[in-house]
């Protein structure tokens, strides 16, 4: 890690995926040890199951216990909060999510990704209503929030200003069909890259891995990555080191752990 740079955490979405057995997980590894194995090779994992429904407090505590010191989980916020016509009415769903035991992850609790459907358009008043519902802390644990917006109407300086005012990160959706918004709006950066291919043993060509590693290192130093300057919607953020979360998601999923490990080697 470069001097005067914040930590860079890199991983994948989830850890239970049958095609990873034999490709990422060694043959014969017990399924109950897959998280232990994955967390020894990666530095973060995004939990997708929380998007679809509540998990038990015991599960969060178990995941904390099975992973090494310094490992971090990002969580997908529940779809019941984001897939609604009036976002400002999501308070009950948000509260239920944070009362479900997520703080059992303790110091391994990373940012929460609030993902919106591609049909959800930017309505400044309603979106601000939603951001005001997001708690800064729960049970003494600081909570960090990120929003994954998927409609072109969010390419709006007013959206960037709102996110910055609330300290919420705008997720960068790299190599995807969704709007790529590179503006940094929080004390951390959250990126999801979705372009892995069967054609490359490491999911990406070496040059593409180098490019994403360079982006992560630039973000960690507080800089706008040179490759993404044309993806800015508003003026660049103040230059200050920021913790980076980068997840290799979607694409040719079998290769995602290999791509994540290759990126970890590069940063």
Secondary structure, DSSP 8 states (H G I E B T S, - for coil): --TT---EEEEEE-S--GGGBTTTB-TT--GGGHHHHHHHH-SEEEE-HHHHS---HHHHHHHHHHS-TT-EEEEE--HHHHSSS-GGG-HHHHHHHHTTTGGGGGGGEEEEEEE--TT----HHHHHHHHHHS-SEETTEE--EEEE--SGGG-SHHHHHHHHHHT-EE-EEETSSS-------SSEEEEEE----TTSTTSS-HHHHHHHHHHHHHHHTT---GGGGGG-SSS-------EEEEEE-SSSGGGHHHHHHHHHHH-
